[in-house]
Amino acid sequence: MTAMKIAHPAGTDSSSLLDSVNALLGEAIRSSSDVESVLQGTLEAGVRLVGGNRGFLALVNHESGELQIRCTTGEGWSDETRRMRLHLAHETHRGITGHVALTGEPYVTGDVSSDPYYLRYFDDVVSEIAVPILGPTGQTRGVVNVDSPQPEAFTADHSAALGALTNAAAVALTMEGFRARESALIEIGKSLTNTLEVEAIASKVVQVAATVLQFEDCSVFLVDEQTDHLVLEASCCLFSRRIGSTMYHLGEGLVGWVAQNGEAVRLDEPAKDSRWRSTADVIEDQEVGPFLAVPIVGREKVLGVLRVFRRKTSTPWFNNRFTDTDEKILGTIGSQLGAAIENARSFQRLVRAERMAAWGELSARSAHMIGNRAFALKGDLDEMRFLAEALPSSEQQMEVLALVSSMENGIERLEEILREFRDYVVATQVTVAECDLNALLKETLAETLPKRTKVTLRAEYDGKIPTLRCDSRRLNRAFSELIENAVSFMPEGGELFVGTRLLTSEERAALRLPHARRWVQIEFADQGPGVPEDVKGRIFRPFYTSRVKGMGLGLSIVKGIVEAHEGIIREVGAPGDGARFLIFLPVES
């Protein structure tokens, strides 16, 4: 590395100082500047201006909080002395460099032999001066230290001169940070527009954020719409082994609070906050230092949380708390991430719709051909039954008739599978029209609920619900599936509750529904065994079922129909106390 050349006479006259500061500041603000060159230039200019013998510039390491030498100049430096001076962290209580880092104030001594802070590293040192490099918020970024073999070599004027130079070094460090953040944000923006996988998007943000904010962990949590759980989508450090698992419920812990309220949280000691939830299985609470979490916001709702935190520092001069600028930067990244996630999900829905359209055409043709063959087989079986019944009564006749019945049941089951698959494929194809939701529910219950059943119905309808624009035939299919499910899981009887309600603005906010619309809630609650906690995230997946009958497409069909109406469905029942399905439909779609 070649240091920046600054020509000026020795001394501390104002013109020499101004020349040096101007040269350093000019170098610091140039986009092509090398911060190491500015730091070396600052040190060399300082030693010359104050007439020192040698000097060094040390910066705070953001991970450990220790002071580490970045530049040296003057007589006597060797690899051994540089290594010796690297142990500056031990000077917290005695060393002049550590004292200046701790206080943030310049320090001058004219006789090191009687100085309470001095630690000897060179035998010829008599006087020493040290000046801090301070960041924008007053935190110590580093220290410039100069010594001399002459007694009383440094004055208050020398402190002021070095202070002006270290301000130029501080500008260079700040500009370096700004450029790193600018580059990181540009890189994030580029990668988010070129990536259409949510997992890849979250991972990229976590990786790039590492160059923007120094931290012990950076994690992305996304809200699962069906369970209202915050699932860890990406993490670069401590929590990487937990990716894909549920970490918080909505409203639980600081992360859950941010997701529920849509507001950022920045704390110096998060473990002392009443909302804190312990992470002792990964990192002890007493080790957790500054904490920052921002909501990942989409167009209409909070999609998740972006969280970073640092370990507590044991170095008293090192202030590693997050700043307003850090919060703004992380908030910007969160907004970019929210837009990218919504774009990716929109693309995935488009791909899924195109795939379903292709499946629809294939299934229609297949169902037509299979249906024709099934119809022909049913005719053959009818003829076989007629011939078998005409035979004299015998054991063989009974066996033939039993086989005919079994084959007829098989064909009927095949036709049911074809109908279920066809319903799954066309679930998202809706034709909307004006619809009275309460009347539709009453009609569906009358058609679906068995006339003779041990299940009792309790229904509550909100008369204030306005007319919806929906596909009544598709919603009838979805409601029927939920009613049939409830009845099947209460063979010994129980209560089925069905209700409708127009949600208030406060309820919409609590449920994280978009505020731009009014929403209707439809509830189906039974007194069956309920849905186990570890199953809740899978019940809407295709081909998942806990029932003997069916392909496991029923709830997938329901979800597809609801989402085709721009709605949301969730199962929120407590395991063991019955299933409770909530459907939210926008009043205007």
C-alpha positions as CSV (number, residue, x, y, z in Angstrom):
1,M,0.0,0.0,0.0
2,T,1.3,3.4,-0.9
3,A,0.5,6.2,1.4
4,M,-0.9,9.5,0.1
5,K,1.8,12.1,-0.3
6,I,1.4,15.4,1.6
7,A,4.0,18.1,1.2
8,H,4.3,20.7,3.9
9,P,7.0,22.1,6.3
10,A,7.3,20.8,9.8
11,G,5.5,22.7,12.5
12,T,1.9,23.4,13.5
13,D,1.3,26.7,11.7
14,S,-2.2,27.1,10.4
15,S,-1.4,27.0,6.6
16,S,0.4,23.6,7.0
17,L,-2.5,22.2,9.0
18,L,-5.1,23.5,6.5
19,D,-3.1,22.0,3.6
20,S,-3.0,18.7,5.3
21,V,-6.6,18.6,6.3
22,N,-7.8,19.7,2.9
23,A,-5.7,17.1,1.1
24,L,-7.0,14.4,3.5
25,L,-10.6,15.4,3.2
26,G,-10.4,15.6,-0.6
27,E,-9.0,12.1,-0.7
28,A,-11.7,10.9,1.8
29,I,-14.7,12.0,-0.2
30,R,-13.4,10.8,-3.6
31,S,-15.3,7.7,-4.7
32,S,-12.1,6.0,-5.8
33,S,-10.2,6.7,-2.6
34,D,-8.6,4.0,-0.5
35,V,-9.4,4.4,3.1
36,E,-6.1,2.8,4.1
37,S,-4.3,5.5,2.2
38,V,-6.2,8.2,4.0
39,L,-5.5,6.6,7.4
40,Q,-1.8,6.3,6.6
41,G,-1.7,9.9,5.4
42,T,-3.5,11.0,8.6
43,L,-0.9,9.4,10.8
44,E,2.1,10.6,8.8
45,A,0.8,14.2,8.6
46,G,0.1,14.1,12.3
47,V,3.6,12.9,13.3
48,R,5.2,15.6,11.1
49,L,2.9,18.4,12.3
50,V,3.6,17.8,16.0
51,G,7.3,16.9,15.5
52,G,6.9,13.4,16.8
53,N,9.4,10.5,16.6
54,R,7.0,7.7,15.7
55,G,3.3,6.9,15.8
56,F,0.5,4.4,15.1
57,L,-3.2,4.5,14.3
58,A,-5.4,1.9,15.8
59,L,-9.1,1.1,14.9
60,V,-11.8,-0.6,16.9
61,N,-12.6,-4.1,15.7
62,H,-16.4,-4.2,15.4
63,E,-16.5,-7.9,16.2
64,S,-14.3,-8.1,19.3
65,G,-14.3,-4.4,20.4
66,E,-10.5,-4.5,20.6
67,L,-8.2,-1.8,19.3
68,Q,-6.0,-3.1,16.4
69,I,-3.1,-1.3,14.7
70,R,-3.8,-0.4,11.1
71,C,-0.9,2.0,10.4
72,T,2.6,2.8,11.8
73,T,5.3,5.4,10.9
74,G,8.6,6.6,12.3
75,E,11.6,4.9,13.9
76,G,11.9,1.6,15.6
77,W,8.9,-0.3,14.2
78,S,9.5,-4.0,13.5
79,D,7.3,-7.0,13.2
80,E,8.0,-7.8,16.8
81,T,7.0,-4.3,18.1
82,R,3.9,-4.3,15.9
83,R,2.8,-7.6,17.4
84,M,3.5,-6.3,20.8
85,R,1.4,-3.3,20.3
86,L,-1.5,-5.4,18.9
87,H,-2.4,-6.2,22.5
88,L,-4.0,-2.8,23.0
89,A,-7.2,-4.3,24.4
90,H,-5.3,-5.0,27.7
91,E,-4.7,-1.2,28.1
92,T,-8.2,-0.6,29.2
93,H,-7.2,0.5,32.7
94,R,-3.6,1.6,32.3
95,G,-2.5,2.2,28.7
96,I,-2.8,5.7,27.3
97,T,-4.3,4.4,24.1
98,G,-7.0,2.5,26.0
99,H,-7.7,5.5,28.2
100,V,-8.3,7.8,25.2
101,A,-10.5,5.2,23.6
102,L,-12.5,4.9,26.8
103,T,-12.9,8.6,27.5
104,G,-13.1,9.9,23.9
105,E,-10.8,12.8,24.9
106,P,-7.2,13.7,23.9
107,Y,-4.4,12.9,26.3
108,V,-1.0,14.5,26.6
109,T,1.9,13.6,28.9
110,G,5.3,15.2,29.0
111,D,7.0,12.7,31.3
112,V,5.9,9.1,30.8
113,S,8.0,7.8,33.7
114,S,5.5,9.4,36.1
115,D,2.3,8.9,34.1
116,P,-0.3,6.6,35.7
117,Y,-1.5,5.3,32.3
118,Y,1.7,4.8,30.3
119,L,2.8,1.3,29.4
120,R,6.4,1.1,28.0
121,Y,7.0,-0.3,24.6
122,F,9.9,1.7,23.4
123,D,12.8,2.7,25.7
124,D,13.4,6.2,24.2
125,V,9.8,7.5,24.8
126,V,9.6,10.5,27.1
127,S,6.5,12.4,25.9
128,E,3.3,11.0,24.3
129,I,0.1,12.3,22.8
130,A,-3.0,10.4,21.8
131,V,-6.2,11.7,20.1
132,P,-9.4,9.7,19.5
133,I,-11.1,9.2,16.1
134,L,-14.7,9.7,16.8
135,G,-17.7,8.5,14.7
136,P,-20.8,10.4,13.8
137,T,-22.6,9.6,17.1
138,G,-19.5,10.2,19.3
139,Q,-18.4,6.6,19.6
140,T,-14.7,5.9,19.5
141,R,-13.7,4.5,16.1
142,G,-10.0,4.5,16.8
143,V,-6.9,6.4,18.3
144,V,-3.9,8.1,16.8
145,N,-0.9,7.9,19.1
146,V,2.4,9.8,18.7
147,D,5.5,9.8,21.0
148,S,8.7,11.8,21.3
149,P,12.1,11.3,23.0
150,Q,11.9,15.0,24.2
151,P,10.3,16.0,27.5
152,E,7.2,18.1,27.4
153,A,7.2,17.8,23.6
154,F,3.4,18.2,23.0
155,T,1.0,21.0,23.8
156,A,-2.8,21.7,23.6
157,D,-2.2,23.2,20.1
158,H,-0.8,19.8,19.0
159,S,-3.9,18.1,20.4
160,A,-6.1,20.5,18.3
161,A,-4.0,19.9,15.2
162,L,-4.2,16.1,15.6
163,G,-7.9,16.4,16.3
164,A,-8.4,18.2,12.9
165,L,-6.5,15.4,11.2
166,T,-8.4,12.6,12.9
167,N,-11.7,14.3,11.9
168,A,-10.5,13.8,8.3
169,A,-9.8,10.1,9.1
170,A,-13.3,9.8,10.7
171,V,-14.8,11.2,7.4
172,A,-12.9,8.6,5.4
173,L,-14.2,5.8,7.6
174,T,-17.8,7.2,7.5
175,M,-17.6,7.5,3.7
176,E,-16.3,3.9,3.5
177,G,-19.3,2.8,5.5
178,F,-21.7,4.8,3.3
179,R,-20.2,3.3,0.1
180,A,-20.4,-0.2,1.5
181,R,-24.0,0.3,2.4
182,E,-24.8,1.8,-1.0
183,S,-23.1,-1.1,-2.8
184,A,-25.0,-3.6,-0.6
185,L,-28.4,-2.0,-1.3
186,I,-27.7,-1.9,-5.0
187,E,-26.6,-5.6,-4.9
188,I,-29.7,-6.5,-2.9
189,G,-31.9,-4.6,-5.4
190,K,-30.4,-6.4,-8.4
191,S,-30.5,-9.8,-6.8
192,L,-34.1,-9.4,-5.7
193,T,-35.3,-8.4,-9.2
194,N,-33.5,-11.4,-10.7
195,T,-34.7,-14.0,-8.2
196,L,-38.1,-15.6,-8.1
197,E,-37.6,-18.1,-5.3
198,V,-38.6,-16.9,-1.8
199,E,-36.0,-19.0,-0.1
200,A,-33.2,-17.7,-2.4
201,I,-34.4,-14.1,-1.9
202,A,-34.2,-14.4,1.9
203,S,-30.8,-16.1,1.8
204,K,-29.4,-13.4,-0.4
205,V,-30.6,-10.6,1.8
206,V,-29.0,-12.3,4.9
207,Q,-25.7,-12.7,3.1
208,V,-25.6,-9.1,1.7
209,A,-26.8,-7.6,5.0
210,A,-23.6,-8.9,6.6
211,T,-21.6,-6.3,4.7
212,V,-23.9,-3.5,5.9
213,L,-24.3,-4.2,9.6
214,Q,-21.9,-6.1,11.8
215,F,-23.8,-8.6,13.9
216,E,-23.8,-12.0,15.5
217,D,-26.9,-13.2,13.7
218,C,-29.1,-12.0,10.9
219,S,-32.4,-13.9,10.3
220,V,-35.5,-13.6,8.1
221,F,-38.8,-14.8,9.5
222,L,-41.9,-15.2,7.3
223,V,-45.5,-15.4,8.5
224,D,-47.3,-18.7,7.7
225,E,-50.8,-17.5,6.7
226,Q,-52.5,-20.8,7.7
227,T,-51.0,-21.0,11.2
228,D,-49.9,-17.4,12.0
229,H,-46.5,-18.7,13.0
230,L,-43.3,-17.0,12.2
231,V,-41.1,-19.6,10.4
232,L,-37.3,-19.1,10.1
233,E,-36.7,-18.8,6.3
234,A,-33.0,-17.8,6.3
235,S,-30.2,-17.2,8.8
236,C,-26.5,-16.7,8.2
237,C,-25.1,-17.5,11.7
238,L,-26.3,-18.8,15.0
239,F,-29.7,-20.0,13.9
240,S,-28.9,-21.6,10.5
241,R,-29.6,-25.1,11.8
242,R,-33.2,-24.0,12.6
243,I,-34.2,-22.9,9.1
244,G,-37.6,-24.1,8.2
245,S,-38.8,-24.5,11.7
246,T,-41.4,-22.4,13.6
247,M,-39.6,-19.9,15.9
248,Y,-42.4,-17.7,17.2
249,H,-46.2,-17.4,17.3
250,L,-47.6,-14.1,16.2
251,G,-47.2,-11.6,19.1
252,E,-44.7,-13.8,20.9
253,G,-41.3,-12.4,21.8
254,L,-39.8,-9.3,20.3
255,V,-40.0,-10.8,16.8
256,G,-43.6,-11.8,17.1
257,W,-44.4,-8.3,18.5
258,V,-42.8,-6.6,15.4
259,A,-44.8,-8.9,13.1
260,Q,-48.1,-8.2,14.9
261,N,-47.6,-4.4,15.2
262,G,-45.7,-3.7,12.1
263,E,-43.2,-1.5,14.0
264,A,-39.4,-1.7,14.3
265,V,-37.8,-2.5,17.7
266,R,-34.2,-1.3,18.6
267,L,-32.8,-2.2,22.0
268,D,-29.4,-2.1,23.7
269,E,-30.3,-4.8,26.2
270,P,-33.2,-6.9,24.8
271,A,-33.1,-9.6,27.5
272,K,-34.4,-6.9,30.0
273,D,-37.4,-6.2,27.9
274,S,-40.7,-7.8,29.0
275,R,-41.4,-9.0,25.5
276,W,-38.1,-10.9,25.2
277,R,-38.3,-14.6,24.7
278,S,-35.1,-16.5,25.8
279,T,-32.8,-18.1,23.2
280,A,-30.6,-19.8,25.7
281,D,-30.4,-23.0,23.6
282,V,-28.5,-21.1,21.0
283,I,-27.0,-18.1,22.8
284,E,-27.2,-17.3,26.5
285,D,-29.4,-14.3,27.3
286,Q,-26.6,-12.5,29.1
287,E,-24.5,-12.6,26.0
288,V,-27.1,-11.0,23.7
289,G,-26.3,-7.3,23.1
290,P,-27.9,-4.7,20.8
291,F,-31.0,-5.9,19.0
292,L,-32.7,-4.6,15.9
293,A,-35.8,-6.0,14.1
294,V,-37.9,-4.4,11.4
295,P,-41.1,-5.6,9.7
296,I,-41.0,-7.0,6.2
297,V,-43.9,-5.1,4.7
298,G,-45.8,-6.0,1.6
299,R,-48.4,-3.8,-0.2
300,E,-51.1,-4.4,2.3
301,K,-49.7,-6.4,5.3
302,V,-46.7,-7.5,7.2
303,L,-45.1,-10.6,5.6
304,G,-42.4,-11.2,8.2
305,V,-39.5,-9.8,10.2
306,L,-35.9,-9.1,9.5
307,R,-33.8,-9.3,12.7
308,V,-30.2,-8.7,13.6
309,F,-28.4,-8.6,17.0
310,R,-24.9,-8.4,18.3
311,R,-23.1,-10.0,21.3
312,K,-22.4,-7.8,24.3
313,T,-19.0,-6.3,24.2
314,S,-16.6,-6.6,27.2
315,T,-14.6,-3.7,26.1
316,P,-15.7,-0.5,27.9
317,W,-14.8,1.9,25.2
318,F,-16.6,0.0,22.5
319,N,-20.2,1.1,21.9
320,N,-21.7,-1.4,19.4
321,R,-25.4,-0.3,19.7
322,F,-27.4,0.1,16.5
323,T,-28.0,3.6,15.4
324,D,-30.9,5.5,13.6
325,T,-29.0,5.0,10.4
326,D,-28.8,1.3,11.0
327,E,-32.5,1.1,11.6
328,K,-33.3,3.1,8.4
329,I,-30.9,0.9,6.3
330,L,-32.5,-2.3,7.7
331,G,-36.0,-0.9,7.2
332,T,-35.1,-0.1,3.5
333,I,-33.8,-3.7,3.1
334,G,-37.1,-5.0,4.7
335,S,-39.2,-3.0,2.3
336,Q,-37.2,-4.3,-0.7
337,L,-37.5,-7.8,0.6
338,G,-41.3,-7.4,1.1
339,A,-41.7,-6.3,-2.5
340,A,-39.5,-9.1,-3.8
341,I,-41.4,-11.8,-1.9
342,E,-44.7,-10.6,-3.2
343,N,-43.4,-10.6,-6.7
344,A,-42.0,-14.1,-6.3
345,R,-45.3,-15.3,-4.8
346,S,-47.3,-13.7,-7.6
347,F,-45.0,-15.4,-10.1
348,Q,-45.5,-18.8,-8.3
349,R,-49.3,-18.3,-8.4
350,L,-49.1,-17.6,-12.1
351,V,-47.0,-20.7,-12.8
352,R,-49.3,-22.7,-10.6
353,A,-52.4,-21.4,-12.5
354,E,-50.8,-22.3,-15.8
355,R,-49.8,-25.7,-14.5
356,M,-53.4,-26.2,-13.2
357,A,-54.8,-25.2,-16.6
358,A,-52.6,-27.8,-18.3
359,W,-53.7,-30.4,-15.7
360,G,-57.3,-29.3,-16.2
361,E,-57.1,-30.0,-20.0
362,L,-55.4,-33.3,-19.4
363,S,-57.8,-34.4,-16.6
364,A,-60.8,-33.4,-18.7
365,R,-59.7,-35.6,-21.6
366,S,-58.6,-38.4,-19.2
367,A,-61.9,-38.2,-17.3
368,H,-63.8,-38.3,-20.5
369,M,-62.0,-41.4,-21.8
370,I,-62.0,-43.2,-18.4
371,G,-65.6,-42.2,-17.9
372,N,-66.5,-43.8,-21.2
373,R,-64.8,-47.0,-20.3
374,A,-66.3,-47.0,-16.8
375,F,-69.8,-46.5,-18.3
376,A,-69.2,-49.5,-20.7
377,L,-67.9,-51.6,-17.8
378,K,-71.0,-50.7,-15.7
379,G,-73.1,-51.9,-18.6
380,D,-71.2,-55.2,-18.8
381,L,-71.5,-55.7,-15.1
382,D,-75.3,-55.1,-15.2
383,E,-75.5,-57.8,-17.9
384,M,-73.3,-60.1,-15.8
385,R,-75.5,-59.5,-12.7
386,F,-78.6,-60.3,-14.8
387,L,-77.1,-63.5,-16.1
388,A,-75.8,-64.6,-12.7
389,E,-79.2,-64.0,-11.0
390,A,-80.8,-66.2,-13.7
391,L,-78.6,-69.1,-12.7
392,P,-79.8,-71.7,-10.2
393,S,-79.0,-70.7,-6.7
394,S,-75.6,-72.0,-5.6
395,E,-72.5,-71.2,-3.9
396,Q,-70.8,-70.3,-7.2
397,Q,-73.7,-67.9,-8.0
398,M,-73.2,-66.1,-4.7
399,E,-69.5,-65.8,-5.4
400,V,-70.1,-64.3,-8.8
401,L,-72.7,-61.8,-7.5
402,A,-70.2,-60.8,-4.7
403,L,-67.5,-60.2,-7.4
404,V,-70.0,-58.1,-9.4
405,S,-70.8,-56.0,-6.4
406,S,-67.1,-55.5,-5.6
407,M,-66.4,-54.4,-9.2
408,E,-69.4,-52.0,-9.2
409,N,-68.0,-50.5,-5.9
410,G,-64.6,-50.1,-7.5
411,I,-66.0,-48.3,-10.5
412,E,-68.0,-46.0,-8.3
413,R,-64.8,-45.3,-6.3
414,L,-63.0,-44.6,-9.5
415,E,-65.7,-42.1,-10.5
416,E,-65.4,-40.4,-7.1
417,I,-61.7,-40.0,-7.6
418,L,-62.2,-38.5,-11.0
419,R,-64.7,-36.0,-9.6
420,E,-62.4,-35.1,-6.7
421,F,-59.4,-34.6,-9.0
422,R,-61.6,-32.6,-11.4
423,D,-62.8,-30.4,-8.5
424,Y,-59.1,-29.9,-7.4
425,V,-58.1,-28.8,-10.9
426,V,-60.9,-26.3,-11.5
427,A,-61.1,-25.0,-7.9
428,T,-59.3,-21.7,-8.8
429,Q,-61.5,-21.1,-11.9
430,V,-64.3,-18.9,-10.5
431,T,-67.1,-16.9,-12.2
432,V,-68.2,-14.2,-9.8
433,A,-71.7,-12.8,-9.4
434,E,-73.7,-11.1,-6.6
435,C,-74.2,-13.5,-3.7
436,D,-76.0,-13.5,-0.4
437,L,-73.4,-15.2,1.9
438,N,-75.9,-16.1,4.7
439,A,-78.4,-17.5,2.3
440,L,-75.7,-19.6,0.6
441,L,-74.5,-21.0,3.9
442,K,-78.1,-21.9,4.9
443,E,-78.6,-23.7,1.6
444,T,-75.3,-25.6,1.8
445,L,-76.1,-26.7,5.4
446,A,-79.5,-27.9,4.3
447,E,-78.0,-29.9,1.4
448,T,-74.9,-31.3,3.2
449,L,-75.8,-31.9,6.9
450,P,-77.3,-35.4,7.2
451,K,-81.0,-35.5,8.1
452,R,-80.4,-38.2,10.7
453,T,-77.2,-37.4,12.6
454,K,-76.1,-37.2,16.2
455,V,-74.4,-33.8,15.3
456,T,-76.3,-30.7,16.4
457,L,-76.1,-27.5,14.5
458,R,-75.6,-24.0,16.1
459,A,-75.6,-21.2,13.6
460,E,-75.1,-17.4,14.0
461,Y,-75.5,-15.1,11.0
462,D,-74.5,-11.5,10.9
463,G,-77.3,-9.6,9.2
464,K,-75.0,-6.6,8.4
465,I,-72.9,-8.5,5.9
466,P,-73.3,-6.8,2.5
467,T,-73.7,-8.7,-0.8
468,L,-70.5,-10.3,-2.0
469,R,-69.2,-10.9,-5.5
470,C,-68.3,-14.5,-5.5
471,D,-68.8,-17.9,-7.2
472,S,-71.6,-19.4,-5.2
473,R,-71.1,-22.8,-6.8
474,R,-67.5,-23.0,-5.8
475,L,-68.1,-21.6,-2.3
476,N,-70.9,-24.2,-1.9
477,R,-68.3,-26.9,-2.7
478,A,-65.8,-25.5,-0.1
479,F,-68.4,-25.1,2.6
480,S,-69.7,-28.6,2.0
481,E,-66.2,-30.1,2.4
482,L,-65.8,-28.4,5.8
483,I,-69.2,-29.6,7.0
484,E,-68.6,-33.1,5.8
485,N,-65.2,-33.1,7.6
486,A,-66.7,-31.9,10.8
487,V,-69.4,-34.6,10.8
488,S,-67.0,-37.4,9.9
489,F,-64.8,-36.5,12.9
490,M,-67.8,-36.5,15.4
491,P,-69.2,-40.1,14.9
492,E,-70.6,-40.1,18.4
493,G,-72.1,-36.7,18.0
494,G,-71.3,-33.2,19.1
495,E,-71.9,-29.6,18.1
496,L,-71.1,-28.0,14.8
497,F,-71.0,-24.2,14.9
498,V,-71.3,-22.2,11.8
499,G,-71.2,-18.4,11.9
500,T,-70.7,-15.3,9.8
501,R,-69.4,-11.9,10.9
502,L,-68.4,-8.6,9.3
503,L,-65.1,-7.7,11.0
504,T,-64.3,-4.3,12.5
505,S,-61.2,-2.3,11.6
506,E,-59.7,-3.3,15.0
507,E,-60.3,-7.0,14.3
508,R,-58.8,-6.7,10.8
509,A,-55.7,-5.2,12.3
510,A,-55.4,-7.9,14.9
511,L,-55.8,-10.6,12.2
512,R,-53.3,-8.8,9.9
513,L,-55.8,-8.5,7.1
514,P,-55.3,-5.7,4.5
515,H,-56.8,-2.5,5.8
516,A,-57.9,-1.2,2.4
517,R,-60.9,-3.6,2.3
518,R,-63.7,-4.8,4.6
519,W,-63.6,-8.4,5.4
520,V,-66.2,-11.1,6.3
521,Q,-65.3,-14.0,8.6
522,I,-67.0,-17.5,8.1
523,E,-66.4,-19.9,10.9
524,F,-66.8,-23.7,11.1
525,A,-66.0,-25.2,14.5
526,D,-66.6,-28.8,15.7
527,Q,-66.1,-30.8,18.8
528,G,-64.0,-33.5,17.3
529,P,-60.4,-34.4,18.1
530,G,-59.0,-31.3,16.5
531,V,-55.8,-30.9,14.5
532,P,-52.5,-31.8,16.1
533,E,-50.0,-28.9,16.3
534,D,-47.4,-30.7,14.1
535,V,-50.1,-31.3,11.4
536,K,-51.5,-27.8,11.1
537,G,-49.0,-26.8,8.5
538,R,-49.8,-29.8,6.3
539,I,-53.6,-30.1,6.2
540,F,-54.0,-27.9,3.2
541,R,-51.4,-29.7,1.1
542,P,-52.6,-31.9,-1.8
543,F,-52.9,-35.6,-1.0
544,Y,-52.5,-35.2,2.7
545,T,-55.3,-36.9,4.6
546,S,-56.0,-38.5,8.0
547,R,-59.2,-40.2,6.7
548,V,-59.5,-43.6,5.2
549,K,-61.7,-42.4,2.3
550,G,-60.6,-39.8,-0.2
551,M,-57.4,-38.7,-2.0
552,G,-56.5,-36.0,0.5
553,L,-57.6,-33.2,-1.9
554,G,-60.6,-31.9,0.0
555,L,-58.9,-29.2,2.1
556,S,-56.6,-28.3,-0.9
557,I,-59.8,-27.7,-2.9
558,V,-61.2,-25.6,-0.1
559,K,-58.0,-23.5,0.0
560,G,-57.9,-23.1,-3.7
561,I,-61.5,-21.9,-3.8
562,V,-60.9,-19.4,-1.0
563,E,-57.7,-18.0,-2.5
564,A,-59.4,-17.7,-5.9
565,H,-61.8,-15.3,-4.1
566,E,-58.7,-13.4,-2.8
567,G,-59.5,-14.8,0.6
568,I,-57.6,-16.5,3.4
569,I,-58.3,-19.7,5.3
570,R,-56.8,-20.7,8.7
571,E,-57.2,-23.5,11.1
572,V,-56.9,-22.1,14.7
573,G,-58.5,-24.7,16.9
574,A,-56.7,-26.1,20.0
575,P,-55.6,-29.7,19.6
576,G,-58.0,-31.9,21.5
577,D,-60.8,-29.3,21.6
578,G,-62.0,-29.6,18.0
579,A,-61.1,-28.1,14.7
580,R,-61.9,-24.5,14.0
581,F,-61.6,-23.2,10.4
582,L,-61.8,-19.5,9.8
583,I,-62.4,-18.2,6.2
584,F,-61.8,-14.5,5.5
585,L,-63.3,-13.1,2.3
586,P,-63.0,-9.5,1.1
587,V,-66.3,-7.7,0.7
588,E,-65.2,-6.4,-2.7
589,S,-63.1,-8.7,-4.9
